């Protein structure tokens, strides 16, 4: 599972991997090629924010979330960004190894 959290100051992501045969999850720094990922985008800000990643675009009101799943078949670094906010804090790159 990959969480993208949008606040009024920035966008950050967190990768959680489930342990095989267990319900425990642990943090990862990147995902691997061939992984099937569920992406969850959460707006924790006080104003609406837009989000674009892997060809998907969302407009999220405060407190709302969106999700989609994708098989990550290609290695690389994939850009994500806010469609409503300018600045370096509202864009970044997501690594797939």
C-alpha positions, 0 to 999 in steps of 0.5 A: 500500500502506498499512501500519498498525504496532501497537506496545505504545506506539501505532499508526502508518501509512505510505502507499507508492505505486508509481511508474507503470512502475517497481518503485520506491515512495515515501512519501505523506501521503494517498491519493486518492479512487478509489485501490485500496489494500492495507492491511497491519496488523502487530503489532510489540508483545509482547502481543496487540492488536486493530485496527478500520478501515473495518468490518474488525476483527482480533485480532493476536498478537505478530509477526502480520499481517493484510491486506485490500484496498479501493477508496477511493471516498469522500473524508473522514477515516476513524477507526481504533482499537485494540479492546484498548488505550485512549488517544489513541496507539491511535486516529487518523484516516486521510485520503482526498483 
